[in-house]
Protein backbone atom coordinates (compact mmCIF):
# COMPACT_ATOMS: atom_id res chain seq x y z
CA UNK A 1 0.00 0.00 0.00
CA UNK A 2 1.35 3.41 -0.92
CA UNK A 3 2.62 5.90 1.64
CA UNK A 4 1.72 9.59 1.84
CA UNK A 5 4.82 11.75 1.74
CA UNK A 6 3.38 15.02 0.45
CA UNK A 7 2.39 17.30 3.36
CA UNK A 8 -0.42 18.73 1.20
CA UNK A 9 -2.14 15.35 1.23
CA UNK A 10 -3.68 13.62 4.20
CA UNK A 11 -4.15 9.91 4.89
CA UNK A 12 -7.52 8.32 5.45
CA UNK A 13 -8.35 6.70 8.76
CA UNK A 14 -11.00 4.03 9.27
CA UNK A 15 -12.49 3.55 12.71
CA UNK A 16 -13.41 0.10 14.01
CA UNK A 17 -16.44 -0.94 16.02
CA UNK A 18 -16.71 -4.57 17.09
CA UNK A 19 -15.07 -6.65 14.32
CA UNK A 20 -17.29 -9.45 13.06
CA UNK A 21 -20.42 -8.05 14.71
CA UNK A 22 -21.30 -5.43 12.10
CA UNK A 23 -24.74 -6.94 11.47
CA UNK A 24 -25.59 -6.51 15.17
CA UNK A 25 -24.53 -2.88 15.53
CA UNK A 26 -28.14 -1.78 15.93
CA UNK A 27 -28.55 -4.02 18.97
CA UNK A 28 -25.08 -3.26 20.36
CA UNK A 29 -25.67 0.48 20.05
CA UNK A 30 -28.64 0.41 22.46
CA UNK A 31 -26.66 -0.07 25.72
CA UNK A 32 -23.84 2.18 24.46
CA UNK A 33 -26.11 5.15 23.79
CA UNK A 34 -28.11 4.44 26.92
CA UNK A 35 -24.82 4.88 28.81
CA UNK A 36 -24.20 8.14 26.94
CA UNK A 37 -27.69 9.40 27.76
CA UNK A 38 -27.41 8.58 31.47
CA UNK A 39 -23.87 10.04 31.64
CA UNK A 40 -24.82 13.34 30.05
CA UNK A 41 -28.08 13.68 31.98
CA UNK A 42 -26.40 12.73 35.28
CA UNK A 43 -23.54 15.19 34.96
CA UNK A 44 -25.84 18.01 33.85
CA UNK A 45 -28.02 17.27 36.88
CA UNK A 46 -25.01 17.47 39.21
CA UNK A 47 -24.02 20.84 37.70
CA UNK A 48 -27.58 22.17 37.90
CA UNK A 49 -28.03 21.13 41.55
CA UNK A 50 -24.72 22.66 42.62
CA UNK A 51 -25.35 25.88 40.72
CA UNK A 52 -28.92 26.35 41.97
CA UNK A 53 -28.28 25.52 45.65
CA UNK A 54 -26.38 28.27 47.48
CA UNK A 55 -25.59 25.89 50.36
CA UNK A 56 -23.52 23.77 47.96
CA UNK A 57 -21.26 26.64 46.95
CA UNK A 58 -18.36 25.09 48.84
CA UNK A 59 -14.90 23.84 47.76
CA UNK A 60 -15.90 20.16 47.70
CA UNK A 61 -18.77 20.82 45.31
CA UNK A 62 -16.75 23.19 43.14
CA UNK A 63 -14.30 20.34 42.53
CA UNK A 64 -17.24 18.01 41.88
CA UNK A 65 -18.47 20.51 39.27
CA UNK A 66 -15.06 20.35 37.59
CA UNK A 67 -15.33 16.55 37.53
CA UNK A 68 -18.83 16.72 36.01
CA UNK A 69 -17.69 19.21 33.34
CA UNK A 70 -14.74 16.97 32.48
CA UNK A 71 -16.99 13.92 32.16
CA UNK A 72 -19.35 15.88 29.91
CA UNK A 73 -16.41 16.91 27.74
CA UNK A 74 -15.17 13.33 27.49
CA UNK A 75 -18.63 12.01 26.56
CA UNK A 76 -19.34 14.64 23.91
CA UNK A 77 -15.87 14.21 22.39
CA UNK A 78 -16.34 10.50 21.67
CA UNK A 79 -20.09 10.55 20.93
CA UNK A 80 -19.97 11.76 17.27
CA UNK A 81 -17.71 8.98 15.97
CA UNK A 82 -19.40 6.30 18.10
CA UNK A 83 -22.73 7.49 16.72
CA UNK A 84 -21.40 7.38 13.14
CA UNK A 85 -19.85 3.92 13.42
CA UNK A 86 -22.67 2.10 15.21
CA UNK A 87 -25.69 3.77 13.59
CA UNK A 88 -24.48 4.63 10.10
CA UNK A 89 -21.32 2.51 9.77
CA UNK A 90 -19.52 5.73 8.81
CA UNK A 91 -16.02 4.54 9.62
CA UNK A 92 -13.91 7.10 7.77
CA UNK A 93 -12.62 10.10 9.71
CA UNK A 94 -10.45 12.90 8.26
CA UNK A 95 -6.88 13.07 9.55
CA UNK A 96 -7.26 16.49 11.16
CA UNK A 97 -10.57 15.54 12.77
CA UNK A 98 -8.92 12.42 14.17
CA UNK A 99 -6.10 14.52 15.65
CA UNK A 100 -8.59 16.95 17.20
CA UNK A 101 -10.61 14.13 18.76
CA UNK A 102 -7.44 12.45 20.04
CA UNK A 103 -6.27 15.74 21.52
CA UNK A 104 -9.45 16.37 23.50
CA UNK A 105 -9.85 12.75 24.65
CA UNK A 106 -6.39 12.83 26.22
CA UNK A 107 -6.82 16.40 27.52
CA UNK A 108 -10.03 15.48 29.34
CA UNK A 109 -8.49 12.24 30.66
CA UNK A 110 -5.53 14.14 32.12
CA UNK A 111 -7.86 16.80 33.54
CA UNK A 112 -9.98 14.11 35.22
CA UNK A 113 -6.88 12.58 36.80
CA UNK A 114 -5.82 15.98 38.16
CA UNK A 115 -9.32 16.85 39.40
CA UNK A 116 -9.42 13.58 41.36
CA UNK A 117 -6.09 14.57 42.91
CA UNK A 118 -7.47 18.02 43.79
CA UNK A 119 -10.49 16.36 45.39
CA UNK A 120 -8.17 14.21 47.51
CA UNK A 121 -6.38 17.38 48.64
CA UNK A 122 -9.77 18.90 49.44
CA UNK A 123 -10.67 15.90 51.64
CA UNK A 124 -7.28 16.07 53.38
CA UNK A 125 -7.73 19.76 54.23
CA UNK A 126 -11.33 19.18 55.38
CA UNK A 127 -10.24 16.39 57.77
CA UNK A 128 -6.93 17.89 58.89
CA UNK A 129 -8.01 21.53 59.24
CA UNK A 130 -11.82 21.58 59.53
CA UNK A 131 -11.91 25.02 61.20
CA UNK A 132 -9.65 26.59 58.55
CA UNK A 133 -11.11 24.68 55.59
CA UNK A 134 -12.91 27.62 53.99
CA UNK A 135 -9.99 29.96 54.71
CA UNK A 136 -7.48 27.64 52.99
CA UNK A 137 -9.59 26.70 49.97
CA UNK A 138 -10.87 30.14 49.00
CA UNK A 139 -12.56 30.84 45.67
CA UNK A 140 -9.35 32.33 44.26
CA UNK A 141 -7.36 29.24 45.27
CA UNK A 142 -9.93 26.94 43.66
CA UNK A 143 -9.93 29.00 40.45
CA UNK A 144 -6.12 28.86 40.41
CA UNK A 145 -6.18 25.09 40.86
CA UNK A 146 -8.72 24.73 38.04
CA UNK A 147 -6.72 26.88 35.64
CA UNK A 148 -3.52 25.00 36.49
CA UNK A 149 -5.22 21.65 35.87
CA UNK A 150 -6.59 22.74 32.49
CA UNK A 151 -3.37 24.49 31.45
CA UNK A 152 -1.22 21.46 32.26
CA UNK A 153 -3.42 19.14 30.20
CA UNK A 154 -3.63 21.47 27.20
CA UNK A 155 0.13 22.08 27.21
CA UNK A 156 1.13 18.43 27.66
CA UNK A 157 -1.01 16.99 24.86
CA UNK A 158 -0.45 19.67 22.19
CA UNK A 159 3.12 18.57 21.25
CA UNK A 160 1.85 14.98 20.86
CA UNK A 161 -0.61 16.11 18.18
CA UNK A 162 2.10 18.15 16.46
CA UNK A 163 4.51 15.20 16.43
CA UNK A 164 1.87 12.87 14.99
CA UNK A 165 1.12 15.28 12.17
CA UNK A 166 4.78 15.21 11.08
CA UNK A 167 4.80 11.43 10.67
CA UNK A 168 4.13 9.50 7.46
CA UNK A 169 1.15 7.21 7.05
CA UNK A 170 -0.31 4.87 4.49
CA UNK A 171 -3.09 6.11 2.23
CA UNK A 172 -5.61 4.06 4.21
CA UNK A 173 -5.09 3.31 7.91
CA UNK A 174 -7.33 1.10 10.04
CA UNK A 175 -7.65 2.08 13.70
CA UNK A 176 -8.55 -0.31 16.50
CA UNK A 177 -11.39 1.64 18.11
CA UNK A 178 -14.41 3.79 17.17
CA UNK A 179 -12.44 6.87 18.28
CA UNK A 180 -8.87 8.15 17.96
CA UNK A 181 -6.26 7.49 20.65
CA UNK A 182 -2.58 8.50 20.59
CA UNK A 183 -1.21 4.98 21.00
CA UNK A 184 -3.49 3.70 18.24
CA UNK A 185 -2.44 6.40 15.76
CA UNK A 186 1.24 5.72 16.45
CA UNK A 187 0.79 2.07 15.43
CA UNK A 188 -0.36 3.09 11.94
CA UNK A 189 2.67 5.23 11.04
CA UNK A 190 5.28 3.92 8.62
CA UNK A 191 8.01 6.39 9.63
CA UNK A 192 10.16 6.44 12.76
CA UNK A 193 7.87 6.73 15.78
CA UNK A 194 10.32 6.68 18.68
CA UNK A 195 10.10 10.42 19.42
CA UNK A 196 6.29 10.33 19.54
CA UNK A 197 6.31 7.13 21.59
CA UNK A 198 8.76 8.49 24.14
CA UNK A 199 6.90 11.77 24.41
CA UNK A 200 3.59 9.94 24.88
CA UNK A 201 5.15 7.87 27.65
CA UNK A 202 6.52 11.00 29.34
CA UNK A 203 3.08 12.62 29.20
CA UNK A 204 1.56 9.60 30.95
CA UNK A 205 4.30 9.55 33.60
CA UNK A 206 4.11 13.27 34.38
CA UNK A 207 0.30 13.38 34.41
CA UNK A 208 -1.56 10.26 35.45
CA UNK A 209 1.51 8.52 36.83
CA UNK A 210 2.43 11.46 39.06
CA UNK A 211 -1.21 12.07 39.99
CA UNK A 212 -1.69 8.46 41.09
CA UNK A 213 1.36 8.62 43.36
CA UNK A 214 0.19 11.89 44.90
CA UNK A 215 -3.29 10.40 45.34
CA UNK A 216 -1.78 7.50 47.26
CA UNK A 217 0.25 9.90 49.39
CA UNK A 218 -2.87 11.99 50.06
CA UNK A 219 -4.76 8.98 51.37
CA UNK A 220 -1.84 7.90 53.52
CA UNK A 221 -1.91 11.37 55.11
CA UNK A 222 -5.72 11.25 55.41
CA UNK A 223 -5.55 7.85 57.11
CA UNK A 224 -2.82 9.03 59.48
CA UNK A 225 -4.94 12.07 60.38
CA UNK A 226 -8.08 9.99 60.91
CA UNK A 227 -6.28 7.53 63.19
CA UNK A 228 -5.33 10.41 65.47
CA UNK A 229 -8.99 11.24 66.07
CA UNK A 230 -9.96 9.96 69.51
CA UNK A 231 -13.64 9.22 68.90
CA UNK A 232 -14.47 6.13 66.83
CA UNK A 233 -17.69 7.77 65.62
CA UNK A 234 -15.75 10.82 64.41
CA UNK A 235 -13.21 8.59 62.66
CA UNK A 236 -15.99 6.79 60.78
CA UNK A 237 -17.64 10.09 59.91
CA UNK A 238 -14.36 11.46 58.51
CA UNK A 239 -13.71 8.32 56.45
CA UNK A 240 -17.28 8.30 55.17
CA UNK A 241 -16.72 11.68 53.50
CA UNK A 242 -14.05 10.00 51.33
CA UNK A 243 -16.12 7.02 50.13
CA UNK A 244 -17.53 8.75 47.05
CA UNK A 245 -14.10 10.01 46.04
CA UNK A 246 -12.49 6.59 46.48
CA UNK A 247 -15.20 5.10 44.23
CA UNK A 248 -14.50 7.78 41.60
CA UNK A 249 -10.75 7.07 41.75
CA UNK A 250 -11.29 3.31 41.34
CA UNK A 251 -13.77 3.89 38.51
CA UNK A 252 -11.21 6.01 36.65
CA UNK A 253 -7.99 4.08 37.22
CA UNK A 254 -9.24 0.47 37.08
CA UNK A 255 -10.41 0.57 33.41
CA UNK A 256 -7.28 2.54 32.46
CA UNK A 257 -5.02 -0.10 34.00
CA UNK A 258 -7.11 -2.85 32.39
CA UNK A 259 -6.79 -1.25 28.94
CA UNK A 260 -3.02 -0.85 29.40
CA UNK A 261 -2.65 -4.50 30.45
CA UNK A 262 -4.71 -5.70 27.47
CA UNK A 263 -2.60 -3.64 25.05
CA UNK A 264 0.64 -4.84 26.63
CA UNK A 265 -0.08 -8.52 27.26
CA UNK A 266 -3.24 -9.30 25.30
CA UNK A 267 -1.85 -9.55 21.77
CA UNK A 268 -3.59 -12.90 21.36
CA UNK A 269 -6.90 -11.66 22.76
CA UNK A 270 -9.84 -11.09 20.45
CA UNK A 271 -10.05 -7.58 18.90
CA UNK A 272 -13.51 -7.37 20.48
CA UNK A 273 -11.89 -7.51 23.94
CA UNK A 274 -9.60 -4.58 23.05
CA UNK A 275 -12.53 -2.50 21.76
CA UNK A 276 -14.66 -3.40 24.78
CA UNK A 277 -11.93 -2.35 27.25
CA UNK A 278 -11.39 0.95 25.40
CA UNK A 279 -15.12 1.67 25.55
CA UNK A 280 -15.21 0.83 29.26
CA UNK A 281 -12.25 3.17 29.87
CA UNK A 282 -14.00 6.13 28.23
CA UNK A 283 -17.67 5.42 29.03
CA UNK A 284 -17.76 4.05 32.58
CA UNK A 285 -16.25 6.99 34.59
CA UNK A 286 -18.68 9.61 33.14
CA UNK A 287 -21.53 7.16 33.84
CA UNK A 288 -20.59 6.15 37.38
CA UNK A 289 -19.36 9.45 38.86
CA UNK A 290 -22.77 11.22 38.95
CA UNK A 291 -24.45 8.01 40.14
CA UNK A 292 -21.95 7.51 42.98
CA UNK A 293 -22.10 11.13 44.13
CA UNK A 294 -25.89 11.23 43.88
CA UNK A 295 -26.24 8.09 45.99
CA UNK A 296 -23.42 8.57 48.52
CA UNK A 297 -23.48 12.35 49.03
CA UNK A 298 -26.47 13.18 51.24
CA UNK A 299 -26.58 16.89 50.35
CA UNK A 300 -26.83 16.18 46.62
CA UNK A 301 -29.18 13.21 47.03
CA UNK A 302 -31.60 15.19 49.20
CA UNK A 303 -31.67 18.11 46.77
CA UNK A 304 -32.25 15.87 43.78
CA UNK A 305 -35.15 14.18 45.57
CA UNK A 306 -36.52 17.58 46.59
CA UNK A 307 -36.40 18.79 42.98
CA UNK A 308 -38.13 15.63 41.76
CA UNK A 309 -40.89 15.93 44.38
CA UNK A 310 -41.38 19.59 43.55
CA UNK A 311 -41.60 18.81 39.83
CA UNK A 312 -44.07 15.98 40.50
CA UNK A 313 -46.28 18.26 42.60
Secondary structure, 3 states (H helix, E strand, C coil): CCEECCCCCCCEEECCCCCCCHHHHHHHHHHHHHHHHHHHHHHHHHHHHHHHCHHHCCHHHHHHHHHHHHHHHHHHHHHHHHHHHHHHCCCEEEHHHHHHHHHHHHHHHHHHHHHHHHHHHHHHHHHHCHHHHHHHCCHHHHHHHHHHHHHHHHHHHHHHHHHHHCCCEECEEECCCCCCCHHHHHHHECCCCHHHHHHHHHHHHHHHHHHHHHHHHHHHHHHHHHHCCCCHHHHHHHHHCCHHHHHHHHHHHHHHHHHHHHHHHCCCCCHHHHHHHHHHHHHHHHHHHHHHHHHHCHHHHHHHHHHHHHHHC
